[in-house]
Amino acid sequence: MKKWITLILCLLFLLSAGCKATVPATPQSDAAEATAKPETPVVTEAPAKPETPQTGAFNTEMIFSGTTLDGEPIDHTIFENYDLIIVNCWAEWCGPCVGELPEIERIHQEYPNVLILGVLIGTNSVAAAKATLSDCGVTYPALEPVGGLIALSTRSMYIPATYFFDKNGDEIGGEVIGSMDYDQWKATVDNLLG
């Protein structure tokens, strides 16, 4: 009986930390995994910028072209209209992912200069994902991984995973693995826009 209780407690701990993505991912270091705490999202540093800036050229690693889950065309040129781009990788079967959707929508409504892209990953039902987005009142664009978003969506073994970019497609501010509440989202966005 003691083994079962221990097993159940371990499973509850893992579920509270986030969901494990069901897509192939690049390996993470043991140190990065050890720092994950269930009540606090893990924030990592952004990759170093190239020593010679691209002087306004768009980062070719982020080029994509596709359609949203609603069938609207979308591509990387949308970045140029915003001061900050947030890419949130999520799945409709992931509790922490779905739990933060209303918080992300609130940020979307309050920051017109911030583009939020929801990237649906894993083996998902698009119909179920659209229903989840509708139930949560999400109005920002959501799409399946395409082009440069494919590599981004498989970078982390865990979801939700959130990445931040400037209008040139260059990553800024690090990544966040795990869900955030509204106050954490607001602080992160304010800091990046600062």
Buried (B, 14 or more C-beta within 10 A) or exposed (E): EEEEEEEEEEEEEEBEBBBBBBBEBEEBEEEBEEEBEBEEBBBBEBEEEEEEEEEEEBBEEBBBEBBBBEEEEBEBEBBEEBEBBBBBBBBBBBEBBBEBBEBBBBBBEEBEEBBBBBBBBBEBEEEEBBEBBEEBEBEBBBBBBBBBBBEBBBBBBBBBBBBBBBBBBBBBBBBBBBBBEBEBBBEBBEEBEE
